[in-house]
Structure formats: structure tokens, C-alpha cells
Amino acid sequence: MLDRDGYRPNVGIILCNASNQVFWGKRIREHSWQFPQGGIKHGETPEQAMYRELMEEVGLRPEHVRILGRTRDWLRYEVPTNWIKREWRGSYKGQKQIWFLLRMVGRDTDVSLRATPHPEFDAWRWSDYWVPLESVIEFKRDVYRMALNELSHHLSHDRRQRRSSKISTHSHTAN
């Protein structure tokens, strides 16, 4: 499903652990690493697509994560012509994405790269928040930078919120 400008609607997922490191997946049988992402199916909202892709690619369910934020608008990247299937050339330009920032509330052992018959990743690791910019494929780099920049303020807000809830929990137990 392409929009009239030739972009496929898509979601991107930045999954953070408690240390604000990000999930970084290695594409199956390739030497490239990326964030989970995938197309939005007809009739799906971006949030529904994000949860579906999270399950398909990472094996995590909604109870394993908490949404911290999402990008306000679509972020677009163009795919180089030599990467586009011949039958799509001329109509397909690239992806337009809504990015979600998620906090992992489950355990690392909840991650399953074999949750579906057609896995996307064959390895994964936690990386520092900005590391993906150095190693993502070049044509995605600007979109990654925009998403990471736009969503980064949610991490400090979330950390302050978690700290204040611990303080209030302690004050309630002291009474």
C-alpha cells in the first residue's frame, strides 16, 4: 500500500531498557543492524501496527513494554533505486514512518526472535542510545537521527517520573 507520493506507510520502534540503551537487531543472514520496523496494513492504526511488528520481530507483547512517546508527523526516507524491486521502480520511493519510543518493562528473556515463521533478525543487543546513527545503512540515517532527537526528551521525563514515584512510594510506607 503506497501513498500517492510513492511512500509506504510504516512504523519504527525504538525499544529502550531501564538503562536507556536501545534494542538493535541484526537482519537475518546480513551484516546490517537496525531498529524493528514494518509496514502498516490497510485498516491498521500506527499503534496497532507497532504492536504487531513488535510481536513479529521481537516476540514482545503489549504487557512487556510501555509507550513513552511517538513522533508527531511522518518521517520519510527514500530507498536508492538499485535497492527497489524492478516491478516497483517508478512508483515506489521509500518509507514514511511514525516512530514509537518504548520502555521495556519485561525481561530480556521475553525477547524471542523466532516468534513467527519468518524472522527478521538473527541476533540482537542493547546499544547506547546514539550508536545506531553510526552503523545504520546510510539512506536511513537522517530518519533515525530525526526520530532519536524528537523522542529523546521522553527518556529524561520518564526517568524523573520513575524517581518521583519511588520517592512517593517510600513516603507512603514511612507513614
C-alpha positions in Angstrom: 0.0 0.0 0.0 1.7 3.2 -1.2 0.5 6.8 -0.7 0.1 9.0 -3.7 3.7 10.2 -3.4 5.1 6.7 -3.6 5.8 6.1 0.1 4.8 3.0 2.1 3.3 3.7 5.5 5.5 2.2 8.1 6.2 2.2 11.9 9.7 2.3 13.5 10.3 1.1 17.1 13.0 2.4 19.4 12.8 0.0 22.4 14.8 1.1 25.5 15.8 -0.8 28.6 16.0 0.6 32.1 19.5 2.0 31.3 18.2 3.8 28.2 20.0 1.5 25.9 18.2 0.7 22.7 17.3 -2.7 21.1 19.4 -3.2 18.0 18.6 -6.1 15.7 20.8 -7.8 13.1 19.0 -8.5 9.9 18.8 -12.2 9.2 21.7 -13.5 7.1 23.1 -10.0 6.7 25.7 -7.8 8.4 23.3 -4.9 8.8 21.7 -3.8 12.1 18.6 -1.7 12.6 15.6 -0.9 14.8 12.5 -3.0 14.4 10.2 -1.6 11.7 7.4 -2.7 9.4 4.5 -1.7 7.2 1.1 -0.6 8.3 -1.6 -2.8 6.9 -4.8 -1.5 5.5 -7.2 -0.5 8.3 -4.5 -0.6 11.0 -3.6 2.3 13.1 0.1 3.1 13.6 -0.1 1.9 17.2 -1.8 -1.4 16.2 1.0 -1.9 13.5 3.7 -1.2 16.1 2.3 -3.8 18.5 2.0 -6.4 15.6 5.6 -5.6 14.4 6.9 -5.8 18.0 5.5 -9.3 18.3 6.5 -10.5 14.9 10.1 -9.2 15.0 11.0 -9.2 18.7 8.4 -11.5 20.3 7.2 -8.9 22.8 3.6 -8.4 23.8 2.0 -5.1 24.9 2.5 -6.1 28.6 6.2 -6.2 28.0 6.5 -2.5 27.1 5.2 0.9 27.9 4.8 3.6 25.2 6.9 6.7 26.2 6.2 8.7 23.0 5.8 8.8 19.3 6.8 11.2 16.5 4.3 13.9 15.7 4.5 13.5 12.0 5.6 11.1 9.3 9.4 10.8 8.8 10.4 9.9 5.3 13.4 8.3 3.7 13.9 7.4 0.0 15.3 4.0 -0.9 18.0 4.0 -3.6 16.8 2.8 -7.0 19.2 -0.2 -7.0 17.5 -1.4 -3.8 14.0 -1.3 -5.3 12.5 -4.3 -6.9 12.3 -3.8 -10.7 8.5 -4.1 -10.8 8.2 -1.3 -8.2 10.5 1.2 -9.8 8.8 4.4 -10.9 6.0 4.1 -8.3 7.8 3.3 -5.1 10.1 6.0 -3.5 10.6 4.8 0.1 9.1 4.7 3.5 7.1 7.2 5.6 7.3 6.2 9.3 5.7 7.0 12.6 8.3 6.2 15.3 7.5 4.9 18.7 9.7 5.1 21.8 9.0 2.2 24.1 10.3 1.3 27.6 10.9 -2.4 28.1 9.2 -3.4 31.4 9.6 -7.2 30.7 12.8 -9.1 31.0 15.5 -9.7 28.3 14.4 -13.3 28.3 11.0 -12.2 27.0 12.6 -11.3 23.7 12.1 -14.0 21.0 13.5 -13.5 17.5 11.6 -16.7 16.5 8.1 -15.6 17.4 7.0 -16.1 13.7 7.9 -18.5 10.9 9.6 -15.7 9.0 12.1 -14.0 11.4 13.6 -10.6 10.6 16.6 -10.7 12.9 19.0 -13.5 13.9 20.8 -11.6 16.7 20.2 -8.6 18.9 21.9 -6.5 21.5 21.5 -3.4 23.7 23.4 -0.4 22.4 23.9 3.2 23.7 21.1 5.5 22.6 23.0 7.3 19.8 25.1 4.3 18.5 22.6 3.3 15.8 23.4 6.6 13.9 26.9 5.3 13.3 26.0 1.9 12.0 22.6 2.1 10.3 22.6 2.0 6.5 23.2 5.5 5.1 19.8 6.1 3.4 18.0 5.6 6.8 20.5 7.7 8.8 18.6 11.1 8.7 15.3 9.5 9.7 17.0 7.7 12.6 18.6 11.0 13.7 15.2 12.8 13.5 13.4 10.1 15.4 16.1 9.8 18.1 16.2 13.6 18.5 12.5 14.1 18.7 11.9 11.2 21.1 15.0 11.6 23.4 13.3 14.1 25.8 10.8 11.3 26.8 13.7 9.4 28.4 14.6 12.1 30.9 10.9 12.8 31.6 10.3 9.1 32.2 13.4 8.8 34.5 12.2 11.8 36.6 8.7 10.3 36.7 10.1 6.9 37.9 12.2 8.6 40.5 9.3 10.7 41.9 7.1 7.6 42.1 9.8 5.8 44.1 10.0 8.8 46.4 6.3 8.9 46.9 6.1 5.1 47.5 8.8 5.5 50.2 7.0 8.4 51.8 3.7 6.4 51.9 5.5 3.4 53.6 7.0 5.7 56.2 3.6 6.9 57.4 
